[in-house]
Amino acid sequence: MNKNIENIGRSHSEGQWDNNKIGQILLGLGKLNEEQVQDILALQDSQDLSFGAAAQKLNLVSTQDIDEAIAQQFNYAILAPGADSFSDELHVAYKPFGDEAEAIRALRSQLLLGCLEQGRRAIAVMSPNKNSGTSYLTANLAISFAQLGLKACLIDANLRTPRVANIFGLKERTPGLSDVLLGQHGVEEVILRNLFPNLGVIPSGRKPPNPQELLGRHELVWMLSQLLSDFDVILFDTPSMNTTADARTVAARVGTALLVARQHKTLAQDIEAATNELNAGDIELVGTVLNRY
């Protein structure tokens, strides 16, 4: 497991504090010492405060420290501060109690009820045009499913301008999807399982000269069938629809699509055109997301 992940199931130092208490968690994380915990408890009792509020009133911990402790208390995986190999775009991991993370969780709930529980467990995340935030949304959504305890797989199917490797701090030539489609690697060989709990990541792999042809191969369908036996939900990050037919090719193989529009950027006519294109290809559109971030 990546050292920057909070190992939310571990035991902390033995002592008078119960393992699920905020004070003992902060003690185990090295954020507080025994004397400071006693001072906090005294203030907590005298002013009828929560432990976190009392600790912050004494300026002994930060809001981020409290967030980490709460995440551990509820068995909720997050990224620890200083995990600089990962992009700060991963808001559900870095800032799990912020507005952006809450919006991602709301989308996750809608997909669970309207899509996954109906048996549609693979989704191509698409956008009508560039810079809609498709990679940002797909990566955060994948982590959000993983935080729920589902086994999630994130696949970078953008073989032209991939971003998943950069988001997760991977080397540019890390083997991935293109290598599987070319038959140079097996599926299991390219799944990165140690980046975040319950999450598998398949980067795009080497940039091929013929991305659309590769994505149109039957190998993608075969690979998907293998992954569905291992993962609860599979999300494909795809390039914009107005620059290439790659996204539609992936969606046709997957059968289900989620459309991403950018606030103040994506035009209504772009959304309509993308929706018509998906309908013409008998691709089920499970929803449209307005990205405000």
VORO-964479 format. One record per residue (C-alpha): residue number from 1; residue in three letters; x, y, z. Coordinates in Angstrom, 3 decimals. Example, Ala and Ser with C-alpha at 12.3 -4.5 7.8 and 13.67 -1.06 7.14 Angstrom:
// VORO-964479
num:1 residu:ALA px:12.300 py:-4.500 pz:7.800
num:2 residu:SER px:13.670 py:-1.060 pz:7.140
***
This chain:
// VORO-964479
num:1 residu:MET px:0.000 py:0.000 pz:0.000
num:2 residu:ASN px:1.260 py:3.457 pz:-0.799
num:3 residu:LYS px:2.885 py:4.991 pz:2.278
num:4 residu:ASN px:0.875 py:8.182 pz:1.797
num:5 residu:ILE px:-2.437 py:6.413 pz:2.393
num:6 residu:GLU px:-3.899 py:6.588 pz:5.868
num:7 residu:ASN px:-4.087 py:2.927 pz:6.936
num:8 residu:ILE px:-7.443 py:3.402 pz:8.535
num:9 residu:GLY px:-7.765 py:-0.142 pz:9.867
num:10 residu:ARG px:-4.543 py:-0.301 pz:11.866
num:11 residu:SER px:-4.221 py:-0.427 pz:15.665
num:12 residu:HIS px:-2.489 py:2.391 pz:17.505
num:13 residu:SER px:-0.378 py:2.344 pz:20.642
num:14 residu:GLU px:-1.847 py:0.493 pz:23.601
num:15 residu:GLY px:-3.023 py:2.667 pz:26.464
num:16 residu:GLN px:-6.017 py:4.091 pz:28.207
num:17 residu:TRP px:-7.589 py:5.410 pz:25.007
num:18 residu:ASP px:-10.096 py:3.225 pz:23.180
num:19 residu:ASN px:-9.014 py:2.500 pz:19.584
num:20 residu:ASN px:-11.947 py:4.329 pz:18.003
num:21 residu:LYS px:-11.524 py:7.577 pz:19.976
num:22 residu:ILE px:-10.308 py:10.736 pz:18.237
num:23 residu:GLY px:-7.787 py:11.425 pz:20.999
num:24 residu:GLN px:-6.115 py:8.057 pz:20.735
num:25 residu:ILE px:-6.044 py:8.243 pz:16.931
num:26 residu:LEU px:-4.306 py:11.626 pz:17.049
num:27 residu:LEU px:-1.970 py:10.210 pz:19.666
num:28 residu:GLY px:-1.136 py:7.273 pz:17.410
num:29 residu:LEU px:-0.584 py:9.597 pz:14.451
num:30 residu:GLY px:1.933 py:11.600 pz:16.476
num:31 residu:LYS px:-0.192 py:14.749 pz:16.334
num:32 residu:LEU px:-0.542 py:14.901 pz:20.127
num:33 residu:ASN px:1.273 py:13.649 pz:23.204
num:34 residu:GLU px:-0.237 py:12.271 pz:26.416
num:35 residu:GLU px:-0.001 py:15.593 pz:28.277
num:36 residu:GLN px:-1.732 py:17.472 pz:25.455
num:37 residu:VAL px:-4.538 py:14.919 pz:25.349
num:38 residu:GLN px:-5.093 py:15.419 pz:29.083
num:39 residu:ASP px:-5.264 py:19.200 pz:28.583
num:40 residu:ILE px:-7.798 py:18.764 pz:25.789
num:41 residu:LEU px:-9.956 py:16.427 pz:27.872
num:42 residu:ALA px:-9.962 py:18.914 pz:30.735
num:43 residu:LEU px:-11.107 py:21.742 pz:28.443
num:44 residu:GLN px:-13.630 py:19.430 pz:26.793
num:45 residu:ASP px:-15.227 py:18.644 pz:30.155
num:46 residu:SER px:-15.158 py:22.212 pz:31.465
num:47 residu:GLN px:-16.666 py:23.837 pz:28.363
num:48 residu:ASP px:-18.771 py:20.942 pz:27.034
num:49 residu:LEU px:-16.904 py:20.802 pz:23.719
num:50 residu:SER px:-16.183 py:17.986 pz:21.316
num:51 residu:PHE px:-12.644 py:16.629 pz:21.508
num:52 residu:GLY px:-11.783 py:18.144 pz:18.132
num:53 residu:ALA px:-13.183 py:21.556 pz:19.019
num:54 residu:ALA px:-11.279 py:21.587 pz:22.310
num:55 residu:ALA px:-8.038 py:20.548 pz:20.596
num:56 residu:GLN px:-8.393 py:23.284 pz:18.001
num:57 residu:LYS px:-9.264 py:25.869 pz:20.654
num:58 residu:LEU px:-5.936 py:25.081 pz:22.312
num:59 residu:ASN px:-4.234 py:25.375 pz:18.878
num:60 residu:LEU px:-2.832 py:21.869 pz:19.200
num:61 residu:VAL px:-4.184 py:20.423 pz:15.954
num:62 residu:SER px:-5.375 py:21.648 pz:12.567
num:63 residu:THR px:-8.651 py:21.038 pz:10.779
num:64 residu:GLN px:-6.756 py:18.638 pz:8.503
num:65 residu:ASP px:-5.583 py:16.660 pz:11.550
num:66 residu:ILE px:-9.164 py:16.321 pz:12.784
num:67 residu:ASP px:-10.343 py:15.261 pz:9.325
num:68 residu:GLU px:-7.686 py:12.531 pz:9.237
num:69 residu:ALA px:-8.692 py:11.263 pz:12.660
num:70 residu:ILE px:-12.394 py:11.218 pz:11.755
num:71 residu:ALA px:-11.569 py:9.319 pz:8.561
num:72 residu:GLN px:-9.707 py:6.708 pz:10.565
num:73 residu:GLN px:-12.470 py:6.484 pz:13.145
num:74 residu:PHE px:-14.999 py:5.630 pz:10.451
num:75 residu:ASN px:-12.695 py:3.312 pz:8.493
num:76 residu:TYR px:-12.563 py:5.788 pz:5.593
num:77 residu:ALA px:-9.472 py:5.830 pz:3.380
num:78 residu:ILE px:-8.032 py:9.243 pz:2.516
num:79 residu:LEU px:-4.718 py:10.602 pz:1.275
num:80 residu:ALA px:-2.406 py:11.909 pz:3.955
num:81 residu:PRO px:-0.948 py:15.397 pz:3.674
num:82 residu:GLY px:2.318 py:15.390 pz:1.757
num:83 residu:ALA px:1.261 py:12.679 pz:-0.683
num:84 residu:ASP px:2.777 py:14.793 pz:-3.415
num:85 residu:SER px:3.048 py:12.022 pz:-5.985
num:86 residu:PHE px:-0.705 py:12.323 pz:-6.442
num:87 residu:SER px:-2.446 py:15.290 pz:-8.029
num:88 residu:ASP px:-4.345 py:17.647 pz:-5.744
num:89 residu:GLU px:-7.283 py:17.097 pz:-8.120
num:90 residu:LEU px:-8.178 py:14.030 pz:-6.033
num:91 residu:HIS px:-10.467 py:16.016 pz:-3.765
num:92 residu:VAL px:-12.407 py:13.041 pz:-2.402
num:93 residu:ALA px:-9.131 py:11.710 pz:-0.997
num:94 residu:TYR px:-7.378 py:14.926 pz:0.045
num:95 residu:LYS px:-10.433 py:16.929 pz:1.163
num:96 residu:PRO px:-13.087 py:14.310 pz:1.888
num:97 residu:PHE px:-15.352 py:16.718 pz:3.773
num:98 residu:GLY px:-15.319 py:19.546 pz:1.221
num:99 residu:ASP px:-18.055 py:20.615 pz:-1.176
num:100 residu:GLU px:-16.439 py:18.975 pz:-4.209
num:101 residu:ALA px:-16.142 py:15.609 pz:-2.456
num:102 residu:GLU px:-19.760 py:15.865 pz:-1.325
num:103 residu:ALA px:-20.858 py:16.519 pz:-4.924
num:104 residu:ILE px:-18.919 py:13.455 pz:-6.105
num:105 residu:ARG px:-20.573 py:11.316 pz:-3.431
num:106 residu:ALA px:-24.000 py:12.559 pz:-4.504
num:107 residu:LEU px:-23.224 py:11.469 pz:-8.073
num:108 residu:ARG px:-21.962 py:8.138 pz:-6.770
num:109 residu:SER px:-25.258 py:7.556 pz:-4.955
num:110 residu:GLN px:-27.255 py:8.283 pz:-8.103
num:111 residu:LEU px:-25.139 py:5.866 pz:-10.128
num:112 residu:LEU px:-25.484 py:3.180 pz:-7.475
num:113 residu:LEU px:-29.265 py:3.367 pz:-7.541
num:114 residu:GLY px:-29.819 py:4.030 pz:-11.220
num:115 residu:CYS px:-27.030 py:2.049 pz:-12.802
num:116 residu:LEU px:-24.951 py:-0.365 pz:-10.718
num:117 residu:GLU px:-27.877 py:-1.958 pz:-8.905
num:118 residu:GLN px:-29.436 py:-2.587 pz:-12.320
num:119 residu:GLY px:-26.368 py:-4.600 pz:-13.348
num:120 residu:ARG px:-24.668 py:-1.921 pz:-15.454
num:121 residu:ARG px:-21.274 py:-1.918 pz:-13.764
num:122 residu:ALA px:-19.060 py:-0.523 pz:-16.553
num:123 residu:ILE px:-19.389 py:3.134 pz:-17.584
num:124 residu:ALA px:-17.603 py:5.209 pz:-20.207
num:125 residu:VAL px:-17.245 py:8.770 pz:-18.901
num:126 residu:MET px:-17.434 py:11.142 pz:-21.875
num:127 residu:SER px:-17.583 py:14.839 pz:-22.748
num:128 residu:PRO px:-18.762 py:16.705 pz:-25.853
num:129 residu:ASN px:-15.636 py:18.872 pz:-25.972
num:130 residu:LYS px:-12.216 py:19.405 pz:-24.430
num:131 residu:ASN px:-11.485 py:20.734 pz:-20.940
num:132 residu:SER px:-14.749 py:19.525 pz:-19.441
num:133 residu:GLY px:-13.005 py:17.844 pz:-16.501
num:134 residu:THR px:-13.645 py:14.253 pz:-17.565
num:135 residu:SER px:-10.408 py:12.873 pz:-16.106
num:136 residu:TYR px:-10.902 py:14.815 pz:-12.875
num:137 residu:LEU px:-14.433 py:13.481 pz:-12.472
num:138 residu:THR px:-13.588 py:9.889 pz:-13.426
num:139 residu:ALA px:-10.624 py:9.654 pz:-11.043
num:140 residu:ASN px:-12.523 py:11.155 pz:-8.120
num:141 residu:LEU px:-15.566 py:9.018 pz:-8.799
num:142 residu:ALA px:-13.418 py:5.860 pz:-8.873
num:143 residu:ILE px:-11.864 py:6.732 pz:-5.508
num:144 residu:SER px:-15.304 py:7.535 pz:-4.103
num:145 residu:PHE px:-16.557 py:4.052 pz:-5.032
num:146 residu:ALA px:-13.416 py:2.561 pz:-3.473
num:147 residu:GLN px:-14.020 py:4.526 pz:-0.254
num:148 residu:LEU px:-17.474 py:2.963 pz:-0.130
num:149 residu:GLY px:-15.804 py:-0.454 pz:0.004
num:150 residu:LEU px:-16.526 py:-1.442 pz:-3.593
num:151 residu:LYS px:-13.742 py:-2.762 pz:-5.783
num:152 residu:ALA px:-13.346 py:-0.060 pz:-8.427
num:153 residu:CYS px:-11.231 py:-0.059 pz:-11.575
num:154 residu:LEU px:-10.219 py:3.141 pz:-13.367
num:155 residu:ILE px:-9.113 py:2.707 pz:-16.990
num:156 residu:ASP px:-7.504 py:5.468 pz:-19.043
num:157 residu:ALA px:-8.988 py:4.904 pz:-22.502
num:158 residu:ASN px:-7.660 py:8.242 pz:-23.743
num:159 residu:LEU px:-4.790 py:6.913 pz:-25.828
num:160 residu:ARG px:-4.074 py:10.327 pz:-27.377
num:161 residu:THR px:-3.817 py:12.768 pz:-24.459
num:162 residu:PRO px:-3.940 py:10.584 pz:-21.334
num:163 residu:ARG px:-4.103 py:12.149 pz:-17.856
num:164 residu:VAL px:-4.635 py:9.291 pz:-15.406
num:165 residu:ALA px:-0.916 py:8.523 pz:-15.089
num:166 residu:ASN px:-0.226 py:12.148 pz:-14.229
num:167 residu:ILE px:-3.053 py:12.288 pz:-11.688
num:168 residu:PHE px:-1.652 py:9.273 pz:-9.842
num:169 residu:GLY px:2.008 py:10.220 pz:-10.205
num:170 residu:LEU px:2.896 py:7.347 pz:-12.547
num:171 residu:LYS px:5.699 py:7.207 pz:-15.067
num:172 residu:GLU px:4.603 py:8.149 pz:-18.573
num:173 residu:ARG px:5.542 py:4.783 pz:-20.108
num:174 residu:THR px:3.872 py:2.637 pz:-17.466
num:175 residu:PRO px:2.309 py:-0.361 pz:-19.287
num:176 residu:GLY px:-1.440 py:-0.090 pz:-19.650
num:177 residu:LEU px:-4.455 py:-0.414 pz:-21.904
num:178 residu:SER px:-2.700 py:-0.058 pz:-25.259
num:179 residu:ASP px:-0.221 py:-2.794 pz:-24.303
num:180 residu:VAL px:-3.081 py:-5.168 pz:-23.460
num:181 residu:LEU px:-4.913 py:-4.413 pz:-26.709
num:182 residu:LEU px:-1.682 py:-5.058 pz:-28.621
num:183 residu:GLY px:-1.292 py:-8.405 pz:-26.861
num:184 residu:GLN px:2.020 py:-7.428 pz:-25.263
num:185 residu:HIS px:0.760 py:-7.648 pz:-21.665
num:186 residu:GLY px:-1.979 py:-9.531 pz:-19.889
num:187 residu:VAL px:-4.737 py:-7.622 pz:-18.098
num:188 residu:GLU px:-3.541 py:-8.596 pz:-14.645
num:189 residu:GLU px:-0.023 py:-7.416 pz:-15.460
num:190 residu:VAL px:-1.084 py:-3.804 pz:-15.995
num:191 residu:ILE px:-3.557 py:-3.339 pz:-13.118
num:192 residu:LEU px:-1.998 py:-1.162 pz:-10.417
num:193 residu:ARG px:-3.596 py:-2.246 pz:-7.156
num:194 residu:ASN px:-1.370 py:-0.547 pz:-4.564
num:195 residu:LEU px:-2.249 py:3.098 pz:-5.170
num:196 residu:PHE px:-5.380 py:3.325 pz:-3.014
num:197 residu:PRO px:-7.467 py:0.773 pz:-1.046
num:198 residu:ASN px:-10.042 py:-1.115 pz:-3.162
num:199 residu:LEU px:-8.880 py:0.683 pz:-6.326
num:200 residu:GLY px:-7.298 py:-0.736 pz:-9.457
num:201 residu:VAL px:-5.822 py:1.645 pz:-12.038
num:202 residu:ILE px:-4.998 py:0.802 pz:-15.644
num:203 residu:PRO px:-3.114 py:3.667 pz:-17.313
num:204 residu:SER px:-3.264 py:4.263 pz:-21.046
num:205 residu:GLY px:0.098 py:2.630 pz:-21.753
num:206 residu:ARG px:2.326 py:3.600 pz:-24.652
num:207 residu:LYS px:0.890 py:6.046 pz:-27.164
num:208 residu:PRO px:-0.023 py:4.096 pz:-30.308
num:209 residu:PRO px:-0.213 py:5.533 pz:-33.843
num:210 residu:ASN px:-3.660 py:3.947 pz:-34.337
num:211 residu:PRO px:-5.705 py:4.511 pz:-31.147
num:212 residu:GLN px:-9.159 py:4.218 pz:-32.717
num:213 residu:GLU px:-8.312 py:0.940 pz:-34.401
num:214 residu:LEU px:-6.925 py:-0.448 pz:-31.139
num:215 residu:LEU px:-10.007 py:0.544 pz:-29.160
num:216 residu:GLY px:-12.234 py:-1.045 pz:-31.801
num:217 residu:ARG px:-10.628 py:-4.454 pz:-31.381
num:218 residu:HIS px:-12.482 py:-7.322 pz:-29.751
num:219 residu:GLU px:-9.686 py:-7.478 pz:-27.161
num:220 residu:LEU px:-11.339 py:-4.569 pz:-25.329
num:221 residu:VAL px:-14.569 py:-6.558 pz:-24.923
num:222 residu:TRP px:-12.612 py:-9.595 pz:-23.763
num:223 residu:MET px:-10.633 py:-7.495 pz:-21.282
num:224 residu:LEU px:-13.823 py:-5.940 pz:-19.917
num:225 residu:SER px:-15.381 py:-9.350 pz:-19.332
num:226 residu:GLN px:-12.330 py:-10.363 pz:-17.316
num:227 residu:LEU px:-12.405 py:-7.209 pz:-15.227
num:228 residu:LEU px:-16.124 py:-7.530 pz:-14.466
num:229 residu:SER px:-15.417 py:-10.826 pz:-12.733
num:230 residu:ASP px:-12.953 py:-9.056 pz:-10.424
num:231 residu:PHE px:-14.313 py:-5.527 pz:-9.902
num:232 residu:ASP px:-17.651 py:-4.149 pz:-8.765
num:233 residu:VAL px:-17.499 py:-1.040 pz:-10.948
num:234 residu:ILE px:-15.327 py:-0.078 pz:-13.929
num:235 residu:LEU px:-14.913 py:3.493 pz:-15.155
num:236 residu:PHE px:-13.358 py:4.439 pz:-18.492
num:237 residu:ASP px:-11.840 py:7.886 pz:-18.955
num:238 residu:THR px:-12.187 py:8.902 pz:-22.624
num:239 residu:PRO px:-11.133 py:11.783 pz:-24.912
num:240 residu:SER px:-13.585 py:14.477 pz:-25.972
num:241 residu:MET px:-16.176 py:13.496 pz:-28.544
num:242 residu:ASN px:-15.672 py:16.485 pz:-30.867
num:243 residu:THR px:-12.024 py:15.698 pz:-31.600
num:244 residu:THR px:-12.095 py:11.963 pz:-32.220
num:245 residu:ALA px:-14.430 py:8.965 pz:-32.474
num:246 residu:ASP px:-12.430 py:7.118 pz:-29.787
num:247 residu:ALA px:-14.893 py:7.856 pz:-26.983
num:248 residu:ARG px:-17.866 py:6.586 pz:-28.953
num:249 residu:THR px:-15.889 py:3.451 pz:-29.869
num:250 residu:VAL px:-15.229 py:2.744 pz:-26.190
num:251 residu:ALA px:-18.827 py:3.503 pz:-25.215
num:252 residu:ALA px:-20.095 py:1.128 pz:-27.894
num:253 residu:ARG px:-18.014 py:-1.662 pz:-26.344
num:254 residu:VAL px:-19.038 py:-0.761 pz:-22.803
num:255 residu:GLY px:-22.705 py:-0.069 pz:-23.625
num:256 residu:THR px:-23.197 py:2.604 pz:-20.959
num:257 residu:ALA px:-22.071 py:6.235 pz:-20.873
num:258 residu:LEU px:-22.008 py:9.185 pz:-18.472
num:259 residu:LEU px:-21.803 py:12.614 pz:-20.138
num:260 residu:VAL px:-19.802 py:15.446 pz:-18.554
num:261 residu:ALA px:-20.515 py:19.107 pz:-19.362
num:262 residu:ARG px:-18.512 py:22.070 pz:-18.051
num:263 residu:GLN px:-20.388 py:24.978 pz:-16.516
num:264 residu:HIS px:-20.090 py:28.192 pz:-18.583
num:265 residu:LYS px:-18.170 py:26.304 pz:-21.290
num:266 residu:THR px:-20.186 py:23.437 pz:-22.764
num:267 residu:LEU px:-23.006 py:24.658 pz:-24.984
num:268 residu:ALA px:-26.504 py:23.174 pz:-24.839
num:269 residu:GLN px:-26.210 py:22.310 pz:-28.524
num:270 residu:ASP px:-23.020 py:20.337 pz:-27.786
num:271 residu:ILE px:-24.838 py:18.267 pz:-25.180
num:272 residu:GLU px:-27.733 py:17.669 pz:-27.553
num:273 residu:ALA px:-25.402 py:16.586 pz:-30.355
num:274 residu:ALA px:-23.516 py:14.216 pz:-28.044
num:275 residu:THR px:-26.765 py:12.740 pz:-26.726
num:276 residu:ASN px:-28.062 py:12.157 pz:-30.247
num:277 residu:GLU px:-24.790 py:10.504 pz:-31.220
num:278 residu:LEU px:-24.967 py:8.123 pz:-28.270
num:279 residu:ASN px:-28.612 py:7.294 pz:-28.943
num:280 residu:ALA px:-27.822 py:6.590 pz:-32.584
num:281 residu:GLY px:-25.229 py:4.074 pz:-31.465
num:282 residu:ASP px:-27.633 py:2.329 pz:-29.051
num:283 residu:ILE px:-25.445 py:3.423 pz:-26.136
num:284 residu:GLU px:-27.344 py:3.893 pz:-22.886
num:285 residu:LEU px:-26.825 py:7.355 pz:-21.430
num:286 residu:VAL px:-27.177 py:7.026 pz:-17.654
num:287 residu:GLY px:-26.965 py:10.758 pz:-16.988
num:288 residu:THR px:-25.339 py:14.116 pz:-17.655
num:289 residu:VAL px:-23.119 py:15.812 pz:-15.085
num:290 residu:LEU px:-22.633 py:19.562 pz:-14.896
num:291 residu:ASN px:-19.047 py:20.071 pz:-13.710
num:292 residu:ARG px:-18.685 py:23.308 pz:-11.749
num:293 residu:TYR px:-15.118 py:22.635 pz:-10.572
***
